[in-house]
């Protein structure tokens, strides 16, 4: 491999305009060395997911001091509107039809407001050889990396990232539904293997989650020989499949999780997970049970729920 000292450049990529005429831009960092693959990394599709941008900030000095055979293109805050509003989704005042940045990839240059913003980022993705999408889950979600099981390169990248839990799915990439606009699937349609890293604890910067992001991206660069370094050996990894039906509330009310349950626990199909109560009459409205046997990887610890709302996710 042709390793050369990294050259770092920063550019502002204009995606659109606010009604006031102010630019909507994203900052793009490019770290380039010798010949080699291009890795695209982005964070903060959702504005409260802060550990991805924090990880890229800490990774910056490590990248600029390295010798590379390839390039890294990093966008620390890809959805600046949601980030500035400190909201998970882009406020509906900007785009009532497409408030979730991660449902409309690759965007549409002639589409709704947010579809046009996404389309402005997309050429960076198409030009890459692989892609990493940094997210941050709720405190009640296992830290994991998600990948398409039918994509061997994506599986390799997920293993290299190094989280204990790997979550495989076979989401269809050609069917017309609400999920084919997810970044990872749109990248797959474009021939770019991609992984989604779900770091822990949204809304706050948590050092262990940030470090997991730093180490994970660096491990992927090691795996691809972009850097001449050995990846940190991963702890024993557990492979799960996201193929169980979501556990949803059948009634609206106050949900309470069973006291001895939490993420990472193994449950049997039909096992009681908790219950929904009427907070005024104290009536037990519904018993919530596991939809399949497997590992709880995301769960609501307790709170107000409405009928049809997801309460837990189980992987087999």
N, C-alpha and C positions, 0 to 999 in steps of 0.2 A: 504494500500500500504506500501511496505517496503522501506522507504526513508533512504538513507545513504549518507554521505558526498561524494562529487564527487572526483574521481581519474582521473587525466588528464594525458594522454600520447600523444606523438607526434612521428610519424614514417614517413619516406620517402618511398613511394611506387614506385619502379622502373617500368616504363611502356615500355621502349625501349631505343634505343641508336641513337644518331646522327651519321652521317657518320664519324665524327672525333673520335668516340668512347666515347664521353661524354654521361652520363646518361640523359634520359628524365624521370623525377620523379615528383610526386605530394606529397605535405605534407598532411598527414592525422591526424587530431586531434580526439581523442576519449575521451569523457567525460562519465564516468561510475559510477553508484551508486548501489542501490539495484535492485532487480528483477523488470523488466518492459519492455516495448516496446523499440525497437531500431529505432531511427529517423536518416535517412541519409539526409544531407544537402550539396549542392554543389553550387559553384558560378563560374562565368567567363568561361562559355563554349565559349563565344565570347570575344575576347581580349580587347574590348573597353568598356565592361560593368563592371564598376568599383565599383558601389555602393554595390554590393553583397559582394565582399571581404572586403570592408570597414565595412559593417554591421557585418560580422562574427568576425572581429577584435574587434569591440566594444562589441560584445556579449560575448567574451571570458571570461572576468573577472566576468561577471554575472553568467556564467555557472560554473566556477571553485569555486565560493563562495556558490553554491547552494547544496541542498540535492536532490538526484535523486532517482526515482524508474524507472530505465531504463538506456538507453545510447543514446548519440548523437554522430554520426560519421560525421565530417565536413571536406570537401575538399574546401578550400577557392579559389584556382585557379586550376580548373580541366584541363584547356587547356593552359598550360604554354607557348607553342610555339606562339599562337596568342597573348597572353598577352605580351610576351617579344617583339614581333614585333609591338605592339600597333595597331593591325589590328582586324577588326571584325571577319574575317575568318582566318583559318590557311593558310599561303602563299602557293600558288599552287606548289612552288618548292618542298614542302615536300609531297604533295599528290594532284595531279591535278584532280583526280576523286572524292575525298571526302574532300573538303576543309571546309565544314560546320560540325563541331563537333556534332551539334544537328540534324543530319539527318542520323546517322549511328549506333545508339544504337540498340542492345547491343554490337556492334562491332564484330570482327571476328579475332580470334587468327592467322588465316592463310590468312587474307585478305590484303588490302592495308595498307600502313604505318599508317595512322590515324585510320583505323579500328582496328588495333592491339593495339594502345594506348587506345582506348575506351574499348576494351575487357579487358584490364588490370585493369580498374576501376570497371567494371561491377560486380565482385563478392561482392563488398561492398554494391551495390544496392540490389542484390538478398538476402543478409543476413538481410536486414532491413525490418521493418514492414510498414513503410510509408516513403515517400521521398518528399523533398522540393528542387526545382530547382530555384535558384535566378538569374533573368535576369534584365537588365536595358534597357528600351525602349528609343526611341528618345525623344527630348523635346516636340515633337508634338504627343505624345501618352498618353492616360489616364493611370494613375497608376492603375493596376488591378491584380487580380489573376485568372488564367485560370484553369479549371477543366473539367473532363468528366462528363456530366450530368447523365450518366447511372451508375456512381460509387458513391453510397451514402457516403462512407467514404471520398472520395476525395472532395465531396461537403462540408462535415462537416469541413474538414481541411481548405478549401478555406474560408468558413464563419469565422472560428476562426482566420485566419490570420489578417483579419480586415480592408482590403481596402474598400473604398466606392463602387468600381465597381467590380462585379464578372462576369466573362465571361465564359459562359458554351458552350461546344461543344460536339458533339457525333462523333468525328473522329473515323473512323473504325480502329480497332487494328489488324485486320488480313489481310486486303487487301494489296497487293503488290504495293505501290506507293511511291512517294518521301517523304511522311510525316510520314509513319509508323515508321521511324527511329528516330523520335523525342523522347527525353528522357522520357517524361511523358507517351507516348503510349507504349514504350518498357517496362517501369515499370509496366504498367497495364497488359500487356501480361504475365508478370512474377508474377502477383498477388500482386503487391506492389502499393497501392494507392499513387498517386503522384499529386502534384500541381506545377504550374509554376507561380511564382510571378514576374510581370513586374514592377519593381521600375522605377522611373523617371530619365531622363537625363543621357544618355550614354556619355562617354568620359570625364566626370568630376565627382568628388566626391561632392555630394550635401547633406548637412546635413539632410534636411527633408526626402530625399529618404533613406538615411542610417538609420535614426531613424525608418522609416516605416519598414525596413527590420529587425532591431533588435526587435521591438515590435511584428512584425508578427511571427517570428520564436518562440519567447517566448510565444506568445498566443497559438500557436500550441502545445507547450510542456505542457501548462496549460490544454488545451483541452484533451490531452492524459493522464493526471495525471502523467506525467514524473516529473513535479515539483508540489509541494503542494502550489499552488498560484492561484489566480483568474485572468483570462484574463482581459485585459483592455476592457471595453465594446466598441464595434464598433459603429461608427456613423451609421446613416441610410444607409443601403447597397442597391445598385441598381443591379439587376440581368439582365444581357444581354445575348443574344444568338448570337454566331458567325456563323450565317447561311445565311448572305447576300452575294451575289457575290462581289468580290473585284472591286473597281472602277479603271480602267486602262486607260492609255493614248492611244487614237486612232492614234495620230500623234506625231512625234518627234518635239521638239521645246522647248520653254520657257514657263513653267507653272506658272500661277498666281492664287492663291486661292482668292475667293471672300473676300473682305476686312472685312466683318462682320462675318465671319465664323471661327470656331476653334474647337478643340477637346472638346467633351462634349455637343456640340450643337445638337439639334434634327432637322432632315431634312425629307422632304417628297420624295418619289420615283419620279425621274424625275426632281427634283429641281436642278437648276444650282449651281454648286460648284465653278466653275472658268473656265478658258479657257487656251488653248495652242496657243502661238503666234510664228510666224516666227521672230526671233530676228533681221534679216537683212532687210526683206521687210516690217515688222510690220503687216503682214497679220494675221488675226485671223484664225487659222487652224482648231480648234475644240472647241466646248463647252463641258465641262465636267459636267456630271449630276450624281445625286445620283442613285445608283443601286437598292435601296430599301428605305423604310421609317424606320428610326431608329436613333441611336446615333452615331455620328462620334467618333470612339475611336482611330483612327490613321489617320494622314493626312500629306501630304507634303505641307509646308507653301508656297513654291514656289521654282523654280529652273529648271535646265535643265532636261528634261525627254526624253525618247525614247519610240517609239510605243510599246505598250504591257506592259510598266512598271506600277506597282501599284502606284496610287496616293492617294487613301484613302481606309479605311476599315470602314464599317458600321455594327453595331450590332443592332439587333432588340429587 
